[in-house]
Amino acid sequence: MNLLFFKHRGNAGIRASLAVAVFFLATGAAHAETITMASTTSTEQSGLFSHLLPAFKKASDIDIKVVAVGTGQAIDMAKRGDADVLFVHDTAAEEKFVAEGFSARRYPVMYNDFVLVGPKADPVAAKGGDIVAALKKIAAANAPFVSRGDKSGTDAAERRLWTQTGVAEAGQPVPNERKGTGYKECGCGMGPALNIAASSGGYVLADRGTWLSFKNRADLAVLVEGDKRLFNQYGVMVVSPTKFPSLNSKGAQKFVDWVISPAGQQTIAAYKIGGEQLFFPNALAN
């Protein structure tokens, strides 16, 4: 029996198999569609996207690559044309983004709220329903306070709240030294900020979604909630195809249309941890 025959036959079979594999990979890649989303650490770390994006993939056959950073960084990324869609939570910055021509429209999507988290013993007696009064007490007592300091939506909200404490002139940013000697900026995401607060017995402003999904709570508890100034709105925008023609704007618009549709809104509402809803859809109310 000719062993060379089988050797040649085997090589031909391998070449044929490789050709088939390459064909299917090539045709699969040709049909795959992906968009890049610049978003916040709160939507990622809360687990929302792990719940939301597979539902969108099933409805559209479009994959989404998420880059989760602070809202300010996400907006900067979109301004460079490095994202097809922007999903963040700083309404003033989002409206400016649209006004500058980086998007044709901002769509409200959902909301939750911020909470002040701190040690259960609450040594400065911050607990209550008034966030500004709580911050004043923290500053006066020089209590440890962990600020994200990363230009995120949470950081922007915190800075707005500090300006309402009256420890600086109206319309002026509050110098860090006016926030007490315990005030420290970590330049980090929500999860790491909560970890630092847990290990140091500090206070921290957090979005409720990340707090509910946070496992390393140690001695931390929610101390201030329910103040209307803690409202936290999220918006979504397609990055301008006029400014950046190479972007997948059609795919981005499909995501926006879906996430503000009844199907997308119901998917957001269905996301819960321990039976508690993390985000409340409100696109249809606007």
N, C-alpha and C positions, 0 to 999 in steps of 0.2 A: 504494500500500500504506500502511496506517495505522500510522505509527511509534508513535503513542500506545498502540495496541493491544499492541504488543510491550513497551512500557515497563510498562504495567499488568500484563501477563502475567509479566514478569521480576520485578517487585516481589512478586507473589503467590507466585512460585516461591521467592524468597528467604525470605519469611515462612514458607512451608511447611517449608523446610529447617531454619530456625531452630527451629520448633516441634518437629520430629522430634529435633533435637540436644538441646534442653532436656528432652524426654521421656526420652531415653536416659540423660542425665546424672542426671536426678532418680531414675529407677528404679535406676540403678547405685549412686547414693549411698545409696538406701534399703536396698540389699542389702549394702553394704560394712560390715564390722564391724572396729573398731579397739580395741586396748587399749594403755594406756600403761605402760611398764615403767621403774621406777627401778632402775638398775644401776650397776656399777662401771666405772671406766675400763679395768680390766684385761680384762674380757670384751669390751669394745668395741675397744680398741687392739690386742688380740691377734688380732683378725679373727674370733673365734669367732662372733659374732652374724651376720656376713655369710654365714657357712656354715650356721648353725643356723636362723635365722628364715625363710629361704625354704623350708626343708623343712617347718617348722610351717605356713607359709602354704599350701603345697600340700596338707597334710593336713587343714587346718581352714577355709581361706578367710578367715582372720583376719589382719589386718595388726597389727604391733606397732611402736609408736613408742617408741624407746629414748631415755631421758635418762641419759647416762653421766656420773656424778660420783663423788666419793669415797663409800665405803660410809656414812659418817656423814651426809653430805648426802643420800644416797639414802634412808636411814631417816627423816630429818627430812621429806623430801618425802612419803613414804608416810604419816607421822603427820599431815600436813596434809590428807590425802585427795587428793593431787595425782597419785597413781599407782594403777593397778589391781593391779599385781603388783610384788613386790620380789625382786631377784636379786642377792645380795651375798655377802661373805666375811668375816664377823666373828661367829663362832658365839655368843659371849657377848652381843653386842649384839642378835643375832637372837632369842635366847632371851628376852631382856628385852622385846623388841618384842612377842613372843607373850604373855608374862606380863602385859603392860600392856593386853592386849585388842585390840591393833591387827591381829592375825591369829589365826585359830583353830589354825593348825598350821604348823610349819616343816618343810620337806622337804629332806633332804640330796640334792644333785644330782651333784656331781663334786668332784674335788680335783686339785691339783697341788702345787707347793712354792715356797717363796721361795728365792732365791739371793743371796749377797753378791757383788756385781760391783765390780770395781776395776781399776786399771791393771795391765797384764800384769807390769810390773816389780815390783809389790807391795812398795813401800818399807818397809812396816811388818811384812812377813812374816805377813800375815793368812791366807794360804792354808792350807786344811786342812778338817777335818770338824767343827770346834767353833765355832759362831757366836758364843757368848758370849766365848770366848777371843779371837776376832778383833776383836770390838767393844772389848774391854779394850785391845788393842794400838793400835787406831785412836785411842782417847781419850788414851792415854798419850803417843802421838807427836804429838798435835794435828794429825793428818792430815785433809785435806779429806774431809768426809762430807756427802752431800746427803740430807737428810730431806724427805719429802713434806710433812709438817706440815699435812695437809689433812683430818684425821679420817677418812681412808680405812681400809679393811681392812688394807692394807699398813702404814699409819702406826700402827694399833693393834697390829699384830704387832711392829713395830719397837720401840714403847714397852715392850711386854711383855718383849722381849729385853734392852733396856737395864736394866730393873729387876733382871735376873738377873746383871748384871755386878758387883754388890756395891759400886758407887760411890755408893749412897744407902742409907738405912736401909730395912729390909725393909718392904714395903707402901707405900712412899712413891715418888712419881714422881721420876725422875732429872732434876735441874736441867740445863739445856743446857750450863752451864759445866763440868759434870762429864764431859761427852762430848768435851771437847777444844775448843780454840779454832778448829779447822777445821770444827766442826759448824755447818751452816747449814740452815734450813728454807726451802723454796721456796714452800710453799703451792700446789703444782701437782700435776698428774696424773703417772702413771708415765712416759709418754713424755717429757715435758719434763724430769722429774727425771733420766732417763737421758741426755738431751741435755746437761744441765748437767754431769753427772759426766764425760761424754765430752770436753767442752771444757775442763774444769778438772783432769782427772786425779784425780778424786775417787772415793770409795767410795760405794756406794748399795745398799740392800736392794730387790730387785725381785721381782715374781712371774715365774715362769719363762715363762708364756705371753707376756707382753709382751716379755720379753727375747729370746725366740726370734724374734719378729716385728719386732724393732727393727733398723733398717738402719744407723743412724749409730753404729756401735760404736767407731770410732776405735781407741784402744789399750786398750779395756776387755776384760775376760775374767771368766768365772765363777771365783771364788776359794774360796768356801765353799758346799758343798752336801751333802745327805745327812744332816744333823743332824735328828733326829726333831722338834726344836723348830721346824723350818722348814715343817712340814706346813701346807697351806693348803686348808681346806674351804670349799665354796660351798653356799649354801642358797637356797631359793625359797619365797615366801609369798604367798598371796592376801590383799590388804588387806581388812580387815573390812567387810562390807556392813552390819553392824549400826551401826558408827560412821559409815559413809559410804554411805548407800543409793543415791546417784546413780552409784556406780562400776559399771563393767562387770565385776562379780564372776564372772558365769557364763563370760564370755570368758576371764578370768584363770584360772579353775579349769581350763578346757580346755587352756590352755597348760601349767599345772602338771602335769595328768594326762598330757599328751603328753611333756613333757621328762623325766619320771621313768619313762615306759613303755619297753619294750625298743626301740621305734623311735627315741624321743628319745635314749636312752642310746647306741644304736649310732651315731647321727648325731654326737654329741659325740666319741665314740671315733675316728670317721673323720677328724676334723679334724687335719691334720698340716702342718707346715712343714719342708721339706727332709727329709721322711721321718720326722720326729720328732713324736710325739704330744704335744699341749700340755695336754690335760685328760683326766682319767681318771674315767669315770662310776662312781658308787657308790650310786646311789639304790636299786637292786635288792638291795644287800647290807645295807640298813638296815631 
